[in-house]
């Protein structure tokens, strides 16, 4: 980010809004047209934003910084997708509502060790297989809520904003020690809501006539376990900052090593193709480019958005993280909270700052579940589920059928219990 905030015309946030509208309405209203032309839409709107920075603001460094962030993002998402696609976790039978809730809880815990992206890419296919006989939209959505977002709220490995906080001086275990009650309440409430929805789905499925089983019940097994080594390389590379692109090079190398050492039968068992990854690469290219004006306008005006308090930081960071990249949004509000002081370790001794930082951390992580584009794994999970024939809600359907009635009450409860005062 530049030292001094750029003065952005509010009109230049329009391409980002148009891209969000296209992602939301394109597949719903113009399905076939969108499928053919979404690369042109994302690329064209992104080009408008890039041209504005190059030729109007004369800020090529800002574009280069964003390009580096995009390459790092795609390297992480893509390498984890390829490596996880080389691990086939065989499942036995079908899961019950209680078994599903336990699976999601384990996924939430695993997200803090593998990151939300790593845990999502590793577990989404077994999750689909466990529920294949009664797979419904709520299975996909609550997997995104819990494993791809809220679950990773305890460690810097769990979600990119927390990792950036660690690099800025937040102690590694501070979030876990401070925010574990918040994580516990949010995860517990989401699991309870999921269990009730899934219990009703299970009862309906039990009363419906079932086709004669034609496939074997399967066994618990793990194939492609050698990919755990490549996974360890990717996770270790996250902590490398210099020299430039060494981190991304290690990730790409791990992905290539995984792909060429994994048996074709494992990829076939996982239904592995590069189509979901290509869709994410193209759409997020447009998102990263068009969100530059929005983020820079926020950087210049964040301090004037309202009274700085834990409630303000929670809702402001969270709301913007649901549609913007939550990592730079986290950094923006962190800079507002710290003011002129950059010594975070000293500021954490002040209870009011610790409360503000907890609100920023929780808001950035939890609200990423609010939309498909709120966090990188969300769209990837949807793409994999679509590829395997699952019924996933549309962009707006996701918000109106699940975010507002299921996730928002949990977010309000977190605010009421922890940040209202």
ABEGO torsion letter per residue (X at the ends): XBABBBBBBAAAAAAAAAAAAAAAAAAAABAAAAAAAAAAAAAAAAAAAAAAAAAAAGBAAAAAAAAAAAAAAAAAAAAAAAAAAABBBBBBEBBBAAAAAAAAAAAAAAAAAAEAAAAAAAAAAAAAAAAAAABBAAAAAAAAAAAABAAAAABAAABAAAAAAAAAGBBAAAAAAAAAAAAAAAAAAAAAAAAAAAAAAAAAAAABBBBBBABBAEBBBBBGAAAAAAAAAAAAAAABAOBBGAAAAAAAAAAAAAAAABBAAAAAAAGBBAAAAAAAAAAAAAAAAAAAAAAAAAAAAAAAAEBBBAAAAAAAAAAAAAABBAAAAAAAAAAAAAEABABAAAAAABAAAAAAAAAAAAAAAAAAAABAAABAAAAAAAAAAAAAGBBBBBAAAAAAAAAAAAAAAAAAAAAAAAAAX
